[in-house]
Amino acid sequence: MDLKKWMQQLIEALRENWKSGKIQRSSRITYGVAWNIILFFLIIGCIGMFFVGGIGAGYFASLVKDEEIRDYETMAQDIYDYAETSRMYFADNEFLGEINADIHRDETSLDQIAPHLLDAVIATEDEYFNEHNGVVPKAILRAVYQEVSNSETQTGGSTLTQQLIKNQILTNEVSFERKAKEILLALRLERFFDKEEILEAYLNIVPYGRDSSGRNIAGIQTAAQGIFGIDAKDVNLAQAAYLAGLPQSPSAYTPFANGGGLKSEDGIEPGLNRMKTVLNRMLDMEYITQEQYEEALEYDLVADFKEEEKSPFEEYPVLAAEIQRNAISILKNKLLEEDGITNEDLAEEPELDEEYAIRAERELQTKGYEIHTTIDKEMYDLFQEIGQNYSQYGSNTMTEYPKGSGKMIEQEVQGAAMMIENSTGRIIAFFGNRSPDIENHFNFATQAERSNGSAMKPIAVYGPAMEEGLIQPGTPIADVFYQVPSGGGSHEIRNIDRRHHGLLSARTHLAKSYNIPAVKTYVSLIDINPVDKYLRKMGITSINDREYAHPTLGIGALDTGITIEENTNAFSTVANGGKFADAYIIEKITTSDGEVFYEHEHEPVEVFSPQTSYLLIDMMRDVIKYGTAYDLRSMLKYPHVDWAGKTGTSSNTYDVHFVASNPNITFATWMGYEINDSLDHNRQSQWNRAFWAQFINAASDLRPELVAPDHAFQQPEGIVQRSYCAISGKLPSDLCQRAGLVKTDLFNAKFVPTERDNSLITGSHILVNGKAVMAGSNTPGEFTKQDGLVLNPEFLKEKGYDKLSNIRQLIPQNEDRSKWEKIGFPGSAVSSTVSDDGKAPQPPSSLNASGNTLTWNSSSSNNVVGYRIYKASKPGGDFSQVGNSASPEFKVNGDGVYHVKAVDYFGRESGASSTVIIGETPKEEKETPDEEKEEETKDEKKDKGNKDKNKDTNKDEGKRKEKGKGKDKAEDEDE
């Protein structure tokens, strides 16, 4: 059919149907049906929406049914309970750094944040922040749809309010339950808090990656300081945009590497791109103009990134760790006190101690405390420089470690130093470790427990003994052979020089650091337990309860040892007039609001009387004046300072110490290996004193008024000067005065001697080679002194000296020795001094006359008590005795021929010496040769016999001397 014709017919038919009304009727029917269908589906849709909504609401309700309804106070506590890093300060409020924590945060307020930084955060994180009521519905629906559809693009649906809830009240758990609770709490939070409060809290808690030292940081102020080195209020637009972009992916966008320092260019690029995105959003929201936008894009932000900075635990590793340990201890004690936990509770449940220590550490890391210390920054820095650069530590050593393993490790000599203010206990500075790398914060000044050797003598022996009235500085103590019980047997106490030094004053024994007198004195104190009564009161707590009974504790023989801090603190007690001021490093701890949470309280404890303390100080002055530290003055830049100190060397020379006090401060140094090994015995102690002097010289330059005071220790009332007998320590007797052994020293007026000396009596004695001994039964009477000085046997018995195998050990090895030699020793002293070889002594030699005075060389025999002088009127004449002398000198009366004979202790006389003629004598008459051969005088026969006898005696004496030399050598080696 023709298409055109067909179309005309169709149009005609439609026209006719329209005119007849058929089309209109059909349309109304179709419209009605269609509308009914649409209406039906609309009704069903609405019913479905209400049904689904009901189900959704019910599901939402089921998700939040366990969430408690929080009031304002609860929510405020939760929202503002964000971890804030505690900060450390040197003395005088000089900032040191932040405590080591998992994350570092410093709180700030909105008025301390640049306005464009606030705009950048809102534009980036929550563009509807100022309009919404905590949530944005379409953003939530979008996020739900993306979650359900597992969309690769996750745009997020959290407002700043929701993020605050997630960080402070809920967790990062990904679940519908957590999201539902987040929405509910966000809506509630917006009811209680205004927008400024919410924004401020958010900016204080949000993570910002790492700072230039590699630490994890949170909070906008910490981020501005850690990334740009400026405060949040001072950032420019580009810096603000960069900071605002970081929270989306802190670790990816931060410019710094994990260990500190800038990332590579590629590593920095993501953060810069993110900054551009933030700027673009700020432009879209009209926070900035096009000009500001372009200017910020052109800004060289990389140049503003902070240079790598060491954290306090890198720059001051030993100090920061020490402060943190002390702060944790203070906080732990506070928590224990608050919870009513006693020491008895801790003893019953030891795990409580660890539990509270963990709680204290957590508080320190999160509560934002400000910890103010006593440490002088300049002094501390100076100490580190000296300690690190000192050149005389000594050699490294190879040590087997662990013992018995056969493995050898190399060790360097370690050093430590500690300075404490006497009157307060304030730790001014210390040096703790030669190798303080970040992994090793061990502080040898406060943590290493070491034997303090002879440095224990003043504080454990001589101080307590004087306080108890047992001794005074001049008290004579016998340094003689001495043993103490040990392991079921006995142990001989020896001095470092392996010699005995006789009866010397306590002052001299301390100055020279002799061990035997110190142990003997400590044994006399054991019954009063000097550890509990004195040492613990001076802050020495490292000694266990059983050790006080060990006789050698008085010379530093300890099970584990004490710390250098404890040792220094004890000496500062003496320097503080006997009052203990506990050493401390933390002056106070305040909250972030400035409220004082803890403050050190100075509570002095009296340990010694002022008199005992001064006497001990005066004795320790002699250690430096002529004792074991005699070389110190030559090393000091300020020799006028009144120093009193003590050296200390432990067994096997594992440790060397020197500690000294002036009226203001006490300073100690130590050297030793980390794992016990022997130091250079001959030189290490001197190197340590030089170490001490180098610190003090530099510290005196820096703080002269503190370290090098012009005033001396002040002598308190109750100190008097008295004379005493150096043998007994009692008031001098006439006999002691006659012996020349009266000394003068300082005394506590309470303990001056009241008894008269009874150590000497008069009696028959004789000098043998200058040594006084009791006369024997055959001793020639003309040489015996009937009123000579003799040690009183009763006195010797009273002191227990009579039990000595060789009583002559009492003779001191000092300038008084010659005076003691003139005093007779009773009993065994005779046999030990004079031996009978059964032979006549050797005659004197080199007889000479000068005017009327004869002189000669002493007999070579060792038991000679004197000499007899003989005279003949003429040569060849008979000789007769005209006098005697105990010394090799005699004044004659009249002309004549003279010779001299030696006389021994047992009354035997030597042959005659050569002769000398004084003046004019008659000539000898000549005799015929036959008469000369046939007649010999009795004297000539006697002289000849003596000469022959002397030849034999000389041979025997020579053999005996050679044998004696060998014996002496063997004895020396044994000692």
Secondary structure, DSSP 8 states (H G I E B T S, - for coil): --HHHHHHHHHHHHHHHHHHTHHHHHHHHHHHHHHHHHHHHHHHHHHHHHHHHHHHHHHHHHHHTTS----HHHHHHHHT---B--EEE-GGG-EEEE---SSEE----GGGS-HHHHHHHHHHH-TTTTTSSS--HHHHHHHHHHHHTT-S-------HHHHHHHHHTS-S--SHHHHHHHHHHHHHHHHHS-HHHHHHHHHHHSEEEE-TTS-EEESHHHHIIIIISS-GGG--HHHHHHHHHGGGSHHHH-SB-TTSSB--HHHHHHHHHHHHHHHHHHHHTTSS-HHHHHHHHHS--GGGS------HHHHSHHHHHHHHHHHHHHHHHHHHHHTT--HHHHHH-THHHHHHHHHHHHHHHHB--EEEE---HHHHHHHHHHHHH-S-S---EEEESSTTS--EEEE--EEEEEEEETTT-BEEEEE--S---TT----TTTT--B--GGGHIIIIIIHHHHHTTS--TT-EEEE---EEEETTEEEE---TTS---EEEEHHHHHHHT-HHHHHHHHHTTGGG-HIIIIIGGGT---S-TTGGG-GGGGGT--SS-B-HHHHHHHHHHHHTTTEE---BSEEEEE-TTS-EEEE-----EE-S-HHHHHHHHHHHHHHHHTSTTTTSGGG-S-TTS--EEEEEE-GGG-EEEEEEE-SSEEEEEEEE-SS-----TTTHHHHHHHHHHHHHHHHHHH-HHHHS-SS-----TTEEEEEEETTTSSB--HHHHHHT-EEEEEEEGGG---SB--SEEEEEEEEETTEEEE--TTS-GGG-EEEEEEE-HHHHHHHTGGG-SSGGGGS-SSTTHHHHTTSBB-TTHHHHH----SS-----EEEEEETTEEEEE--S-TTEEEEEEEEESSTTS--EEEEEESSSEEE--SSEEEEEEEEETTS-B------EEES---------HHHHHH---HHHHHHHHHHHHHHHHHHHHHHHHHHHHHHHHHHHHH-
